[in-house]
Amino acid sequence: MQIGRVNIDRPLCLAPMEDVSDTPFRLLCKELGADIVYTEFTSCEALVRNVPRALERIRVLDDERPIAVQLYGSAEGSMESAAAIAEGMRPDFIDVNCGCWVKKIAQRGDGAGLLRDLKQFEAVVKAVLRGTTLPVTVKTRLGWDEDSIVILDVARMLEGLGVRALTVHCRTRKQGYTGKADWAWLARIKEVSGVPLIANGDIVAPEQAKALFDMGLDGIMIGRGAIGSPWIFNHIKHYLRNGETLPEPDLHERVALCLRHLKAHVAHRGEKRGVFSFRKYYAGYLKGVANIAHLRRDLMQIEQVDLIEERLRHFLVDYEAHTAAALL
Ligand SMILES: Cc1cc2nc3c(=O)[nH]c(=O)nc-3n(C[C@H](O)[C@H](O)[C@H](O)COP(=O)(O)O)c2cc1C
């Protein structure tokens, strides 16, 4: 799949995820096999007002390449200016968020709100194309609700505009995260539009990735499946190359990775903010581990990195002792 100077066969993409896909997480996923990463979505209005936190969100490091900056908004002037600001950060391409379902965003016409007004959708994408010389891609959903699925019209329209790739989270706005992503739509999109297509929604296993590539998808994008399991990208690559499933990392490896991620996160955000905002990742790293209510409670309370490390190491020692006792 080619997007400007990015040319990767069957790329695995880390999804843009607000408050999750920040620099340390993107670097970790990259190290563990992600081919393309995206910044968290960033408001065009905040960028044109020079809000420091918005500018910080779209900062790009060379080690993260290839990387896209993701923008959202529905005012053409602001989107055009924001695209120029984003280009100044030197990402490899710019992605336009036309799929965010969150009420305060979609109801005012941004994100998935654009699915209710395809004229405005088109105007917004055109504005971004005017604002930058970088390639532009779009990420969206199937439609507003099951009675207004517009993705085929959207795919045709975007191809006509010269958009370089389309990512589809195969749910409607109304669904939020309920139900299942309906990948059958991806084959229909492929029939009506030649725009390179990236599948998204509920991909958590190598077999699913293979099935999607076998359907002719150009790329796949993983969001929640990478939270707490960033090795998923390497596991998918291994499966695609060798047809075999790698075992999940054992608890020691998961805790070691969790601690490495925590330290990188805190180095990026500072200890006070970082320890707090890292709490969302623990559930993923500890998924499937039995009897950890006490550990979880402690991790939600401890405020210093060295104490968290001590607590996790303690937990591993206890866990091993219990496992050994159970085997006797
Ligand atoms: C915590 C969180 C934050 C998200 N933030 C964004 C975002 O900033 N931009 C975006 O396009 N999608 C965002 N999404 C949606 C994901 O990119 C993705 O489309 C969705 O989670 C479905 O993929 P998955 O089943 O692999 O998670 C977010 C999802 C989650 C869980």
The ligand as an SDF file (V2000), in Angstrom:
LIG
                    3D

 31 33  0  0  0  0  0  0  0  0999 V2000
   -9.6600    5.0970   24.1670 C   0  0  0  0  0  0  0  0  0  0  0  0
   -9.9640    5.2750   22.7010 C   0  0  0  0  0  0  0  0  0  0  0  0
   -9.6890    6.4840   22.0830 C   0  0  0  0  0  0  0  0  0  0  0  0
   -9.9450    6.6520   20.7250 C   0  0  0  0  0  0  0  0  0  0  0  0
   -9.5770    7.8240   20.1140 N   0  0  0  0  0  0  0  0  0  0  0  0
   -9.6790    7.9300   18.7550 C   0  0  0  0  0  0  0  0  0  0  0  0
   -9.1120    9.0310   18.0600 C   0  0  0  0  0  0  0  0  0  0  0  0
   -8.4850    9.9170   18.6400 O   0  0  0  0  0  0  0  0  0  0  0  0
   -9.2790    9.0660   16.7100 N   0  0  0  0  0  0  0  0  0  0  0  0
   -9.9290    8.0810   16.0100 C   0  0  0  0  0  0  0  0  0  0  0  0
  -10.0350    8.1380   14.7840 O   0  0  0  0  0  0  0  0  0  0  0  0
  -10.4590    7.0300   16.6590 N   0  0  0  0  0  0  0  0  0  0  0  0
  -10.3160    6.9100   17.9920 C   0  0  0  0  0  0  0  0  0  0  0  0
  -10.7590    5.7850   18.6120 N   0  0  0  0  0  0  0  0  0  0  0  0
  -11.3490    4.7020   17.7970 C   0  0  0  0  0  0  0  0  0  0  0  0
  -10.2500    3.7120   17.3460 C   0  0  0  0  0  0  0  0  0  0  0  0
   -9.2810    4.3440   16.5540 O   0  0  0  0  0  0  0  0  0  0  0  0
  -10.8540    2.5390   16.5660 C   0  0  0  0  0  0  0  0  0  0  0  0
  -11.4770    3.0420   15.4200 O   0  0  0  0  0  0  0  0  0  0  0  0
  -11.8950    1.7720   17.3740 C   0  0  0  0  0  0  0  0  0  0  0  0
  -11.4570    1.5450   18.7000 O   0  0  0  0  0  0  0  0  0  0  0  0
  -12.2050    0.4190   16.7350 C   0  0  0  0  0  0  0  0  0  0  0  0
  -11.0290   -0.3490   16.5970 O   0  0  0  0  0  0  0  0  0  0  0  0
  -10.6490   -1.5270   17.6400 P   0  0  0  0  0  0  0  0  0  0  0  0
  -11.8160   -2.4710   17.6900 O   0  0  0  0  0  0  0  0  0  0  0  0
   -9.4080   -2.1350   17.0540 O   0  0  0  0  0  0  0  0  0  0  0  0
  -10.4170   -0.8600   18.9620 O   0  0  0  0  0  0  0  0  0  0  0  0
  -10.5260    5.6030   19.9730 C   0  0  0  0  0  0  0  0  0  0  0  0
  -10.8180    4.4070   20.6150 C   0  0  0  0  0  0  0  0  0  0  0  0
  -10.5330    4.2220   21.9440 C   0  0  0  0  0  0  0  0  0  0  0  0
  -10.8240    2.8890   22.5850 C   0  0  0  0  0  0  0  0  0  0  0  0
  1  2  1  0
  2  3  1  0
  2 30  2  0
  3  4  2  0
  4  5  1  0
  4 28  1  0
  5  6  2  0
  6  7  1  0
  6 13  1  0
  7  8  2  0
  7  9  1  0
  9 10  1  0
 10 11  2  0
 10 12  1  0
 12 13  2  0
 13 14  1  0
 14 15  1  0
 14 28  1  0
 15 16  1  0
 16 17  1  0
 16 18  1  0
 18 19  1  0
 18 20  1  0
 20 21  1  0
 20 22  1  0
 22 23  1  0
 23 24  1  0
 24 25  2  0
 24 26  1  0
 24 27  1  0
 28 29  2  0
 29 30  1  0
 30 31  1  0
M  END
$$$$
